[in-house]
Amino acid sequence: MDLENQKRVKELTEKYGAENIVVIFGAAEAESAGLSAETVTAGDPTFAGPLAGVELGLSVYHTVEPEFKEAVNADVYEEQISMMEMVLEVDEIVEEMSSIREQFTKY
């Protein structure tokens, strides 16, 4: 997650409260999604950005997870995301995101 996005997430969390923020990722690889999710939950693991050492504990999901899929309009999901399910390693992404939530999510 780049430094500008870290800054935006931090500012929105300060403005609206961590319990009111959900971060949705769409990264193509489980490792990339997991690293970004870890950044907004446990803090920037590279200790380089605005979230270095900042444990926000935010709720995090990936667009291919069942929880997200059930929460959005089915037609929009079909049009915008369903094709990606065929090329992504969905099970790996779900496993990675679930692990991050179990370890670090507070809300």
DSSP file (Angstrom, degrees, kcal/mol; ACC not computed):
  #  RESIDUE AA STRUCTURE BP1 BP2  ACC     N-H-->O    O-->H-N    N-H-->O    O-->H-N    TCO  KAPPA ALPHA  PHI   PSI    X-CA   Y-CA   Z-CA
    1    1 A M              0   0    0      0, 0.0     5,-0.0     0, 0.0    31,-0.0   0.000 360.0 360.0 360.0 125.9    0.0    0.0    0.0
    2    2 A D     >  -     0   0    0      1,-0.1     4,-2.0    47,-0.0     5,-0.2  -0.186 360.0-108.6 -71.1 165.5    1.5    3.3   -1.1
    3    3 A L  H  > S+     0   0    0      1,-0.2     4,-2.2     2,-0.2     5,-0.1   0.838 115.8  55.3 -65.0 -35.7    2.2    6.1    1.3
    4    4 A E  H  > S+     0   0    0      2,-0.2     4,-2.2     1,-0.2    -1,-0.2   0.911 109.1  47.2 -65.4 -42.2   -0.6    8.3    0.0
    5    5 A N  H  > S+     0   0    0      2,-0.2     4,-2.6     1,-0.2     5,-0.2   0.875 109.7  53.9 -67.4 -36.4   -3.2    5.6    0.5
    6    6 A Q  H  X S+     0   0    0     -4,-2.0     4,-2.4     1,-0.2    -2,-0.2   0.933 109.1  49.2 -59.6 -44.4   -1.9    5.0    4.0
    7    7 A K  H  X S+     0   0    0     -4,-2.2     4,-2.5     2,-0.2    -2,-0.2   0.915 110.9  49.6 -61.4 -44.3   -2.3    8.7    4.7
    8    8 A R  H  X S+     0   0    0     -4,-2.2     4,-2.7     2,-0.2     5,-0.2   0.924 111.5  48.2 -61.7 -45.6   -5.9    8.7    3.4
    9    9 A V  H  X S+     0   0    0     -4,-2.6     4,-2.3     1,-0.2    -1,-0.2   0.917 112.5  49.1 -62.3 -43.2   -6.9    5.6    5.4
   10   10 A K  H  X S+     0   0    0     -4,-2.4     4,-2.3    -5,-0.2    -2,-0.2   0.929 112.7  47.1 -62.3 -46.0   -5.4    7.2    8.6
   11   11 A E  H  X S+     0   0    0     -4,-2.5     4,-2.2     2,-0.2    -2,-0.2   0.910 113.0  48.3 -63.7 -43.5   -7.1   10.5    8.1
   12   12 A L  H  X S+     0   0    0     -4,-2.7     4,-2.9     2,-0.2     5,-0.4   0.884 111.4  50.9 -64.8 -37.8  -10.5    8.8    7.3
   13   13 A T  H  X S+     0   0    0     -4,-2.3     4,-2.2    -5,-0.2    -2,-0.2   0.904 111.2  47.7 -66.0 -41.2  -10.1    6.6   10.4
   14   14 A E  H  < S+     0   0    0     -4,-2.3    -2,-0.2    -5,-0.2    -1,-0.2   0.878 117.0  44.2 -65.1 -37.5   -9.4    9.7   12.6
   15   15 A K  H  < S+     0   0    0     -4,-2.2    -2,-0.2    -5,-0.2    -1,-0.2   0.910 129.9  20.5 -74.3 -44.2  -12.3   11.6   11.1
   16   16 A Y  H  < S-     0   0    0     -4,-2.9    -3,-0.2    -5,-0.2    -2,-0.2   0.577 109.6-106.6-107.2 -12.4  -15.0    8.8   11.2
   17   17 A G    ><  -     0   0    0     -4,-2.2     3,-1.9    -5,-0.4     4,-0.2   0.316  25.0 -98.8  91.3 137.0  -13.6    6.3   13.8
   18   18 A A  G >  S+     0   0    0      1,-0.3     3,-1.4     2,-0.2    41,-0.4   0.807 119.9  63.1 -59.1 -32.4  -12.1    2.9   13.2
   19   19 A E  G 3  S+     0   0    0      1,-0.3    -1,-0.3    -6,-0.1    -2,-0.1   0.649 103.8  49.9 -69.2 -12.8  -15.4    1.1   14.0
   20   20 A N  G <  S+     0   0    0     -3,-1.9     2,-0.4    -7,-0.1    -1,-0.3   0.284  94.8  88.6-107.0   8.2  -17.0    2.9   11.0
   21   21 A I    <   +     0   0    0     -3,-1.4    38,-1.1    -4,-0.2     2,-0.4  -0.918  45.9 179.4-114.7 132.8  -14.3    2.0    8.4
   22   22 A V  E     -a   59   0A   0     -2,-0.4     2,-0.5    36,-0.1    38,-0.2  -1.000  16.3-151.1-126.6 129.4  -14.2   -1.0    6.1
   23   23 A V  E     -a   60   0A   0     36,-2.9    38,-2.3    -2,-0.4     2,-0.5  -0.891   7.7-160.7-106.0 127.3  -11.3   -1.4    3.7
   24   24 A I  E     -a   61   0A   0     -2,-0.5     2,-0.3    36,-0.2    38,-0.2  -0.910   6.9-163.8-109.3 129.0  -11.9   -3.3    0.5
   25   25 A F  E     -a   62   0A   0     36,-2.9    38,-2.3    -2,-0.5     8,-0.1  -0.779  19.2-177.2-110.7 155.9   -9.0   -4.7   -1.5
   26   26 A G        +     0   0    0     -2,-0.3    36,-0.1    36,-0.2    -1,-0.1   0.120  29.1 150.2-135.2  19.6   -8.9   -6.0   -5.1
   27   27 A A        -     0   0    0      1,-0.1    36,-0.1     2,-0.1     6,-0.1  -0.196  47.9-132.7 -58.5 147.6   -5.2   -7.1   -5.4
   28   28 A A  S    S+     0   0    0     60,-0.1    61,-0.5     4,-0.0     2,-0.4   0.688  86.2  55.0 -77.7 -19.0   -4.6   -9.9   -7.8
   29   29 A E  S  > S-     0   0    0      1,-0.1     4,-2.3    59,-0.1     5,-0.2  -0.919  75.6-134.0-121.4 144.5   -2.4  -11.9   -5.4
   30   30 A A  H  > S+     0   0    0     -2,-0.4     4,-2.8     1,-0.2     5,-0.2   0.890 106.5  53.4 -59.7 -42.2   -3.1  -13.1   -1.9
   31   31 A E  H  > S+     0   0    0      2,-0.2     4,-2.2     1,-0.2    -1,-0.2   0.905 110.2  46.8 -62.9 -42.0    0.2  -12.0   -0.6
   32   32 A S  H  > S+     0   0    0      2,-0.2     4,-2.1     1,-0.2    -1,-0.2   0.923 114.0  47.1 -66.2 -44.9   -0.3   -8.4   -1.9
   33   33 A A  H  X S+     0   0    0     -4,-2.3     4,-2.6     1,-0.2    -2,-0.2   0.907 112.8  50.8 -61.9 -41.9   -3.8   -8.2   -0.5
   34   34 A G  H  X S+     0   0    0     -4,-2.8     4,-2.6    -5,-0.2    -2,-0.2   0.883 108.2  51.0 -64.9 -39.7   -2.6   -9.6    2.8
   35   35 A L  H  X S+     0   0    0     -4,-2.2     4,-1.8     2,-0.2    -1,-0.2   0.914 112.9  45.8 -64.6 -42.8    0.3   -7.1    3.1
   36   36 A S  H  X S+     0   0    0     -4,-2.1     4,-1.5     2,-0.2    -2,-0.2   0.906 113.3  50.0 -66.0 -40.9   -2.1   -4.2    2.4
   37   37 A A  H  X S+     0   0    0     -4,-2.6     4,-0.8     1,-0.2     5,-0.2   0.898 109.2  51.5 -64.5 -40.2   -4.6   -5.6    4.9
   38   38 A E  H >X>S+     0   0    0     -4,-2.6     4,-2.5     1,-0.2     5,-1.2   0.880 104.8  58.6 -62.6 -36.8   -1.9   -6.0    7.5
   39   39 A T  H 3<5S+     0   0    0     -4,-1.8     4,-0.4     1,-0.2    17,-0.3   0.896 110.4  40.4 -60.5 -42.3   -0.9   -2.4    6.9
   40   40 A V  H 3<5S+     0   0    0     -4,-1.5    18,-1.4     3,-0.1    -1,-0.2   0.494 125.6  36.3 -89.7  -2.5   -4.4   -1.0    7.8
   41   41 A T  H <<5S+     0   0    0     -4,-0.8    16,-2.2    -3,-0.6    -2,-0.2   0.785 134.2  14.2-108.0 -54.6   -4.9   -3.4   10.7
   42   42 A A  T  <5S-     0   0    0     -4,-2.5    -3,-0.2     1,-0.3    -2,-0.1   0.552 113.4 -95.5-102.0 -11.0   -1.6   -4.0   12.5
   43   43 A G      < -     0   0    0     -5,-1.2    -1,-0.3    -4,-0.4     9,-0.3  -0.244  58.5 -44.5 110.2 158.4    0.5   -1.1   11.0
   44   44 A D    >   -     0   0    0      7,-1.8     3,-1.5     1,-0.2     9,-0.4  -0.430  46.8-156.5 -62.5 112.6    2.9   -0.7    8.1
   45   45 A P  T 3  S+     0   0    0      0, 0.0    -1,-0.2     0, 0.0     7,-0.0   0.671  92.8  56.6 -68.5 -15.1    5.2   -3.8    8.4
   46   46 A T  T 3  S-     0   0    0      0, 0.0    -2,-0.1     0, 0.0     6,-0.1   0.556  99.5-138.0 -89.0  -8.3    7.9   -1.9    6.4
   47   47 A F  S <  S+     0   0    0     -3,-1.5     5,-0.0     1,-0.1    -4,-0.0   0.836  74.4 108.2  54.2  37.2    7.9    0.9    9.0
   48   48 A A        +     0   0    0      3,-0.0    -1,-0.1     0, 0.0   -45,-0.0   0.636  62.6  56.5-114.3 -21.1    8.1    3.4    6.1
   49   49 A G  S >  S-     0   0    0      1,-0.0     3,-2.1   -47,-0.0    -5,-0.1  -0.385  96.7 -82.8-112.2-175.1    4.7    5.1    5.9
   50   50 A P  T 3  S+     0   0    0      0, 0.0   -47,-0.0     0, 0.0   -46,-0.0   0.693 125.0  55.2 -59.5 -20.5    2.1    7.0    8.0
   51   51 A L  T >  S+     0   0    0      2,-0.1     3,-2.1    -8,-0.0    -7,-1.8   0.274  72.8 134.1 -99.2  12.5    0.8    3.7    9.4
   52   52 A A  T <  S-     0   0    0     -3,-2.1     3,-0.1     1,-0.3    -9,-0.1  -0.472  88.5  -3.2 -61.2 119.1    4.2    2.6   10.7
   53   53 A G  T 3  S+     0   0    0     -9,-0.4     2,-0.7    -2,-0.3    -1,-0.3   0.570 104.5 125.1  74.3   8.4    3.5    1.4   14.3
   54   54 A V    <   -     0   0    0     -3,-2.1     2,-1.1   -15,-0.1    -1,-0.2  -0.893  45.6-161.7-106.7 110.7   -0.2    2.4   14.0
   55   55 A E        +     0   0    0     -2,-0.7   -13,-0.2     1,-0.2   -14,-0.1  -0.764  19.5 165.9 -94.0  95.4   -2.6   -0.4   14.8
   56   56 A L        -     0   0    0     -2,-1.1   -15,-0.2   -17,-0.3    -1,-0.2   0.800  28.5-152.0 -80.8 -29.1   -5.9    0.7   13.4
   57   57 A G        +     0   0    0    -16,-2.2    49,-2.7   -19,-0.2    50,-1.3   0.759  30.3 174.6  66.6  25.1   -7.5   -2.7   13.6
   58   58 A L        -     0   0    0    -18,-1.4     2,-0.3    47,-0.2    -1,-0.1  -0.168  38.2-102.3 -66.9 156.2   -9.8   -2.0   10.6
   59   59 A S  E     -a   22   0A   0    -38,-1.1   -36,-2.9   -41,-0.4     2,-0.4  -0.633  45.0-168.7 -73.8 133.7  -12.2   -4.4    9.0
   60   60 A V  E     +a   23   0A   0     -2,-0.3     2,-0.3   -38,-0.2   -36,-0.2  -0.984  13.5 166.4-133.2 139.3  -10.7   -5.7    5.8
   61   61 A Y  E     -a   24   0A   0    -38,-2.3   -36,-2.9    -2,-0.4     2,-0.3  -0.968  27.1-130.7-144.0 158.5  -12.2   -7.7    2.9
   62   62 A H  E >   -a   25   0A   0     -2,-0.3     3,-1.9   -38,-0.2     6,-0.3  -0.829  29.7-116.2-107.5 151.9  -11.2   -8.6   -0.7
   63   63 A T  T 3  S+     0   0    0    -38,-2.3   -37,-0.1    -2,-0.3    -1,-0.1   0.704 113.3  54.1 -62.9 -19.9  -13.7   -8.2   -3.5
   64   64 A V  T 3  S+     0   0    0      4,-0.1    -1,-0.3    20,-0.1    30,-0.1   0.433  83.3 109.5 -95.2   2.5  -13.8  -12.0   -4.2
   65   65 A E  S <> S-     0   0    0     -3,-1.9     4,-2.6     1,-0.1     3,-0.5  -0.515  76.6-123.5 -77.3 145.9  -14.7  -12.9   -0.6
   66   66 A P  H  > S+     0   0    0      0, 0.0     4,-2.5     0, 0.0     5,-0.2   0.854 109.5  58.4 -55.9 -37.5  -18.2  -14.3    0.0
   67   67 A E  H  > S+     0   0    0      1,-0.2     4,-0.8     2,-0.2    -4,-0.1   0.898 111.4  40.9 -61.6 -40.8  -18.9  -11.6    2.6
   68   68 A F  H >> S+     0   0    0     -3,-0.5     4,-0.9    -6,-0.3     3,-0.8   0.928 113.0  53.9 -71.4 -45.8  -18.3   -8.8    0.1
   69   69 A K  H >< S+     0   0    0     -4,-2.6     3,-0.6     1,-0.3    -2,-0.2   0.877 109.6  48.3 -57.1 -40.4  -20.1  -10.6   -2.7
   70   70 A E  H 3< S+     0   0    0     -4,-2.5    -1,-0.3     1,-0.2    -2,-0.2   0.730 108.4  55.9 -72.2 -22.2  -23.2  -11.0   -0.6
   71   71 A A  H << S+     0   0    0     -3,-0.8     2,-0.3    -4,-0.8    -1,-0.2   0.593 100.2  66.5 -89.1 -11.5  -23.1   -7.3    0.4
   72   72 A V  S << S-     0   0    0     -4,-0.9     2,-0.1    -3,-0.6     5,-0.0  -0.714  98.9 -80.3-112.0 161.7  -23.1   -5.8   -3.1
   73   73 A N     >  -     0   0    0     -2,-0.3     4,-2.6     1,-0.1     5,-0.2  -0.367  37.7-137.6 -57.7 128.0  -25.7   -5.7   -5.9
   74   74 A A  H  > S+     0   0    0      1,-0.2     4,-2.5     2,-0.2     5,-0.2   0.860 101.4  51.5 -60.4 -39.0  -25.5   -9.1   -7.7
   75   75 A D  H  > S+     0   0    0      2,-0.2     4,-2.2     1,-0.2    -1,-0.2   0.907 111.2  47.1 -66.6 -40.9  -25.7   -7.4  -11.2
   76   76 A V  H  > S+     0   0    0      2,-0.2     4,-2.8     1,-0.2     5,-0.3   0.919 112.5  50.0 -66.3 -43.2  -22.9   -5.0  -10.4
   77   77 A Y  H  X>S+     0   0    0     -4,-2.6     4,-2.8     1,-0.2     5,-2.0   0.940 111.2  49.1 -59.5 -47.1  -20.7   -7.8   -9.0
   78   78 A E  H  <5S+     0   0    0     -4,-2.5     5,-0.4     1,-0.2    -1,-0.2   0.912 116.4  42.4 -58.8 -44.5  -21.4   -9.9  -12.1
   79   79 A E  H  <5S+     0   0    0     -4,-2.2    -1,-0.2    -5,-0.2    -2,-0.2   0.878 126.9  28.0 -71.0 -39.6  -20.5   -7.1  -14.4
   80   80 A Q  H  <5S+     0   0    0     -4,-2.8    -2,-0.2    -5,-0.2    -3,-0.2   0.759 133.5  12.2 -99.0 -27.8  -17.5   -5.7  -12.6
   81   81 A I  T >X5S+     0   0    0     -4,-2.8     3,-1.6    -5,-0.3     4,-0.9   0.713  95.2  85.5-126.4 -31.5  -15.8   -8.6  -10.7
   82   82 A S  H >><S+     0   0    0     -5,-2.0     3,-0.6     1,-0.3     4,-0.6   0.794  88.0  59.1 -55.8 -33.7  -17.0  -12.1  -11.6
   83   83 A M  H >4 S+     0   0    0     -5,-0.4     3,-1.1     1,-0.2     4,-0.5   0.865 100.5  57.6 -62.2 -34.5  -14.7  -12.5  -14.5
   84   84 A M  H X> S+     0   0    0     -3,-1.6     4,-2.1     1,-0.3     3,-1.1   0.793  91.7  69.3 -67.8 -27.2  -11.7  -12.0  -12.2
   85   85 A E  H << S+     0   0    0     -4,-0.9     5,-0.4    -3,-0.6    -1,-0.3   0.800  94.4  58.0 -60.1 -27.3  -12.9  -14.9  -10.1
   86   86 A M  T << S+     0   0    0     -3,-1.1    -1,-0.3    -4,-0.6    -2,-0.2   0.742 115.6  32.3 -75.7 -23.1  -11.9  -17.2  -13.0
   87   87 A V  T <4 S+     0   0    0     -3,-1.1    -2,-0.2    -4,-0.5     2,-0.2   0.616 103.8  81.7-110.7 -16.3   -8.3  -16.1  -13.0
   88   88 A L  S  < S-     0   0    0     -4,-2.1     2,-1.7     1,-0.1     3,-0.2  -0.558  84.3-115.3 -89.6 155.6   -7.5  -15.3   -9.4
   89   89 A E     >  +     0   0    0    -61,-0.5     4,-2.2     1,-0.2     3,-0.3  -0.630  42.7 176.3 -84.5  78.0   -6.6  -17.8   -6.7
   90   90 A V  H  > S+     0   0    0     -2,-1.7     4,-2.9    -5,-0.4     5,-0.2   0.878  71.9  52.8 -57.7 -45.1   -9.7  -17.1   -4.8
   91   91 A D  H  > S+     0   0    0      1,-0.2     4,-2.3     2,-0.2    -1,-0.2   0.899 110.5  48.1 -60.8 -40.5   -9.2  -19.7   -2.1
   92   92 A E  H  > S+     0   0    0     -3,-0.3     4,-2.4     2,-0.2    -1,-0.2   0.900 112.5  48.9 -65.7 -40.5   -5.7  -18.4   -1.3
   93   93 A I  H  X S+     0   0    0     -4,-2.2     4,-2.7     2,-0.2     5,-0.3   0.936 112.0  48.2 -64.5 -46.5   -7.0  -14.8   -1.2
   94   94 A V  H  X S+     0   0    0     -4,-2.9     4,-2.5     1,-0.2     5,-0.2   0.908 112.5  49.4 -61.0 -42.7   -9.9  -15.8    1.2
   95   95 A E  H  X S+     0   0    0     -4,-2.3     4,-2.1    -5,-0.2    -1,-0.2   0.922 112.6  47.0 -63.4 -44.7   -7.5  -17.7    3.4
   96   96 A E  H  X S+     0   0    0     -4,-2.4     4,-2.1     2,-0.2    -2,-0.2   0.931 114.7  45.4 -63.1 -47.1   -5.0  -14.8    3.6
   97   97 A M  H  X S+     0   0    0     -4,-2.7     4,-2.5     1,-0.2    -2,-0.2   0.896 111.9  51.9 -67.0 -39.6   -7.7  -12.2    4.3
   98   98 A S  H  X S+     0   0    0     -4,-2.5     4,-2.5    -5,-0.3    -1,-0.2   0.901 109.0  51.5 -61.3 -41.0   -9.4  -14.4    6.9
   99   99 A S  H  X S+     0   0    0     -4,-2.1     4,-2.1    -5,-0.2    -2,-0.2   0.912 109.6  49.0 -63.5 -43.5   -6.0  -14.9    8.7
  100  100 A I  H  X>S+     0   0    0     -4,-2.1     4,-2.9     2,-0.2     5,-0.7   0.927 112.0  49.0 -62.3 -44.8   -5.4  -11.1    8.8
  101  101 A R  H  X5S+     0   0    0     -4,-2.5     4,-1.2     1,-0.2    -2,-0.2   0.928 111.3  49.6 -60.8 -44.8   -8.9  -10.5   10.2
  102  102 A E  H  <5S+     0   0    0     -4,-2.5    -1,-0.2     1,-0.2    -2,-0.2   0.876 119.1  38.1 -62.2 -37.9   -8.5  -13.2   12.9
  103  103 A Q  H  <5S+     0   0    0     -4,-2.1    -2,-0.2    -5,-0.2    -1,-0.2   0.888 134.1   9.7 -80.2 -41.1   -5.1  -11.8   13.9
  104  104 A F  H  <5S+     0   0    0     -4,-2.9     2,-0.2    -5,-0.2    -3,-0.2   0.655  86.9 108.5-124.3 -19.3   -5.5   -8.1   13.7
  105  105 A T     << +     0   0    0     -4,-1.2   -47,-0.2    -5,-0.7   -46,-0.1  -0.462  31.0 176.2 -72.2 133.5   -9.1   -6.8   13.2
  106  106 A K              0   0    0    -49,-2.7    -1,-0.2    -2,-0.2   -48,-0.2   0.571 360.0 360.0-107.4 -15.5  -10.6   -5.1   16.2
  107  107 A Y              0   0    0    -50,-1.3   -48,-0.1   -89,-0.1   -49,-0.1   0.384 360.0 360.0-122.8 360.0  -13.9   -4.0   14.7
